[in-house]
């Protein structure tokens, strides 16, 4: 349920921001959308070693005290899979919207709105993942110092 509410919230925020960007100058959102795939791929490339570091630290702690880290590992795995799925969906949506814009110029505003909204929502999700990984990492660091 919590994930569904996040998806709804991200989508609503992204649609509003995309609408605002598309009724104004559009230069920023155009540049943002054109670079979003490479940006998110880079973030994913950074998140993988961060997740690996978290898993190794939890395994080391698990050897010292009795904990059940499997839910944490599943959440990390789910996050990485979702990041890859979002990248693939973003790629497909941008290709389809670009195709529709070229074939049906009357729908350019709507295809830009959809494409930009998905790019913004994906970026917001990635920011949440970065935040979660950062908090987990700092919690592990503070645990090691105790």
N, C-alpha and C positions, 0 to 999 in steps of 0.2 A: 504494500500500500504506500509506504514511504517513497519508494522509487517512482511509483506512478504519479504521486503528487509533485515530485521533483521534475519529472518530464513535462507535466502540465505547466508548472511554474516557468521552467526554461523556455518552453514553447511560447507561452504568453508574453514573457519579457522579450524574447527574440522577435516575435511578430510585431510588437509595438516599436521596438528599436529599428527593425527593418522598414517599417512603414514610415517612420520619421526620417530615416536616411533616404528613402526613395522619393519622398515628396520634397526634399531639399536638394542640395547641390549634387549629391550622390558620389562625389569623387572619393571621399574617404572609404565609404562602404564598398565601392568598386575595387579599390586597391586592396582592401581587407579581404574581400571575397576571392580575389585573384591569387592571393598569397596564403590563404588559410590552410590549404592542404599541406604545403611544405612546412608551415608553422606547426601544425598539429602532428605531423610526422616527426619533426624534431622533438617536440614535447614527448611523444611516445617513446622515442629513442632514449630520452633521459629517464623516463618513468620506469622502463624495464630494469636498468641496473639499480635504481632506487628500490624497487620492489624486491629485487633479489637480495639487496643488502638487508632489508627489513626481515625477509624470510630467514636469512642466515643468522641474524641477531636473535630472532625469536627461537630458532632451533637451539642456539647456544644457551639461552635462558631456560628452554625446556629441559635441557640436560641437567640443569642445576636444581630446578624446582618442578613440581608436578603441575603442568598446565596443559590445556587442550587447545593447541593453536589451529586446529583444522578449520574452524569458522573464519579465522583471520586469513588463512591461506586461500580459502574459497573466495572470500571477498576480493583479495588481491587478484586472483585469477579472473574473476568476473569483471573486475575493472579493466584489466588488460584486454580481455576479449571484447568488451564494449567499446573500448577505444579503437580497436581494429575495425569493428563493425561500423562505427560512426564514420571512420575515414572512408570506408568502402561506400557507404550510403551517400556521404557528401560528394564523393567523386561521381557517382552515378547521377545524383540529383543535379549537379552542376552541368554534366554533359547533356542531360535531358532538357533542362531549362535553357541551355545555350542553343540546342537544336530547335526547340519550340520558338525561341525568340527570333531565330533566323527564318523560320518557315511561316510564322504567324506574327507579324509585327504589331498587330493590335493587342497581343497579350504580353508585350515586353514588360510592362509595369508589374503584372501579376507573376510572371516567371522570375523577375528580379526580386520581387517581394518574397517569394517562396525560397529561392536559392539563398538569398541573403539571410533570411530568417533561420534556415537550417545551419548556415555557417556560424551565425551568432550563437545559436543554441549549442552547437558542437563546441564552440570556444568556451562557453560558460561551463559546460560539463567538464571539459579538460581543466579549467581553472579549479573546479571542485576537486578533481582527482589530484591535482598538484597540492592543493591545500590539505587534503586527507593524508597524502603520503608525507608531506612535511610535518604535520602534527604527529603522525606515527613515528617518524624518524626522531623527532625531538623528544617524544615520550620515551623511546628506547634509550636515547642518550642520557636523559635524566634518570632513567631506571638504573643504568650502568654505574652512575656516579653515587647512587644511594648505598 
